[in-house]
Amino acid sequence: MFRATLVLLFAGGFGVLVASAADPIPQEKVWRNPKDGMEFVWIPAGGFTAEVLDKDKKPSAQHVEFPGGFWMGRTEVTVKQFRRFVEQTGHVTEPEKEKNRWTWKRPWFEQADDHPVIYLGYSDVLKYAEWAGVDVPTEAQWLYACRAGTSTVFYWGDTMDDRHVWHRGNAGDATRPVAKKQSNPWGLYDMIGNAHEWCTSGKIGVLRGGSFTRCDRYRFLDGNWTEPFIWEVGLRLHDGSPLTQYPWDDDRGFRCVKRTE
Amino acid sequence: MDGQITRREMIYGSALVLSGACVCQVAGGADKPRSTNCHAPDLEPESLTIGQKSLTIDLAKAPSLEAVGNAAYIMDKDRKLDIIVVHAERDEYFALSRFCTHAYRPISYIRTRKLLMCNNASHSIFDLTGQVVKGPAPEPIKSYAAKLVAGTLQITL
C-alpha cells in the first residue's frame, strides 16, 4: 500500500513537472504554415519603449506599438524546412555563391534536420520568407515578441539561466535541436541563444538574440565579468548603418512572422 | 524475504555508493580550477617564474594545468603579459596571446575541438599554433614556443 502511494505521488509530481516544462499552447493560438509546416504562435497586441539613435547618435525613447498583434514562428527555421525550400526552388545561398568553405549543406559541425539552419545571408532569409508566404520579423517585432510582456533584462529574469538558453557554455560548439529549452511566456523557443536571428531594420538585415557561440559570461579585460547576452536583447534599435559583422556564419539563422492581411 | 533488501545489503550498498563518490571526487579533482569554453582560470602565481625573455611554469605547482584539455591565463599588467597556456595532450602544451586579433577580446579554449575561440560575437577561431581557422580575424594570434623540461614548461617570449 505504502509502495503504491509512493508510485502515485511520484507519477503525480512528474505530471506537474511535464505540464510546467512544456505547457501546451491552445490550438486556436497556433497557426501552421502549410508551405513549410512551421507552427506560429499568436503575439498579442501591445508595445514597448525602444531606444533609438538620432542623426547625431544621441539616444531617445520611442514607443513602438503593435495594435493588432501578429503571428511569429514558434521556432527558428530548421535544416529540414530550408532543405524543402531549396529542393522546390533551387535557391543557392550567398555563402554557396561566394564559394565559402562552409555552407548550410556543409556546416563545419554536424547538424540534424531539427537544428536551426545556419550559414545564411539576409537575402537568403528574404527568399525563404517569400517562398513560404511569410515575412522576416522587423527588429522591433522581434524585440517585442522576445520580451513577451516582461520588464526584466531577459524574459525569465535579470541573469542568465541555462534552462532557457543554449550558449557556448552549455551547447558546446554546435547548434542544438530547436525547442529543447523552455519557451518564453508567449510560446517562442530559442529566442535567446542557439542561432542568431536575422531581422529587418529598414532595408537591411540585423542580427538579434545571440547564439550558441556566445559566452554566458566571461571576464572582460578590466577583470570584471560580463554577460554578453544582455547586449543581444538590448532595447536599442539598430540605427540603419550596414552590418559590419561577418555576414554569414555558423550561427546565423532566422524565424518568420505571418504576413499581416 | 524475496524482493526485500536486508539491513546488511543496505549497509553494503550505502558504503559502496559513498566510496564511489569519494573515488570520483579524488579522480575528478572536483576542487581543481578548470577552464570552460568561455573562461580559463588564472595560472597559480606560485608556479610561475618570470625571466627577461622567458617564463617557467613549475607544473607540479599548477593544478589549473594538470588535466589534459585545461587552459590557464597568465596576466601580469606590469610586465604586459597576457597569455593563455593550453594543456592539449599528455606532455603537449601551447602558449599564445590570449587576445583575439579581431575584436581584442579574450579567447577561450574549446577542448572538444582543440581550438581557440574569441569571446566576442564574431567568434573568430584559431588553431593551437595561432592560425586563423575561421572568422573575421585579420591575422594569427601570437604564439610562443613552449617546451617541457623536467616537470616545467618553459615558454620563450
Contacts between the chains, C-beta under 8 A, distances in Angstrom:
chain1	res1	chain2	res2	distance
A	101	B	134	7.4
A	102	B	134	7.5
A	108	B	134	7.0
A	168	B	37	4.7
A	168	B	38	5.5
A	168	B	108	7.9
A	168	B	117	7.6
A	169	B	36	5.9
A	169	B	37	5.8
A	169	B	38	5.5
A	172	B	37	7.1
A	172	B	112	6.0
A	173	B	37	7.1
A	173	B	110	5.3
A	173	B	112	5.8
A	173	B	113	5.7
A	173	B	117	7.8
A	210	B	121	7.7
A	213	B	117	7.3
A	213	B	121	7.7
A	213	B	123	4.3
A	214	B	121	6.7
A	214	B	123	7.9
A	215	B	37	7.4
A	215	B	38	3.6
A	215	B	39	7.6
A	215	B	108	7.4
A	215	B	119	5.3
A	216	B	38	6.6
A	217	B	38	6.8
A	217	B	39	7.7
A	218	B	38	4.5
A	218	B	39	5.3
A	218	B	106	6.4
A	218	B	108	7.1
A	218	B	119	4.9
A	219	B	39	6.2
A	219	B	106	6.9
A	220	B	106	7.7
A	221	B	104	7.8
A	221	B	105	7.8
A	221	B	106	7.2
A	228	B	119	7.7
A	228	B	120	7.7
A	228	B	121	7.4
A	245	B	121	6.5
A	245	B	122	5.8
A	245	B	136	7.7
A	246	B	122	5.0
A	246	B	135	6.3
A	246	B	136	4.6
A	249	B	122	7.6
A	249	B	123	7.7
A	249	B	135	7.5
A	250	B	134	7.8
A	251	B	123	7.5
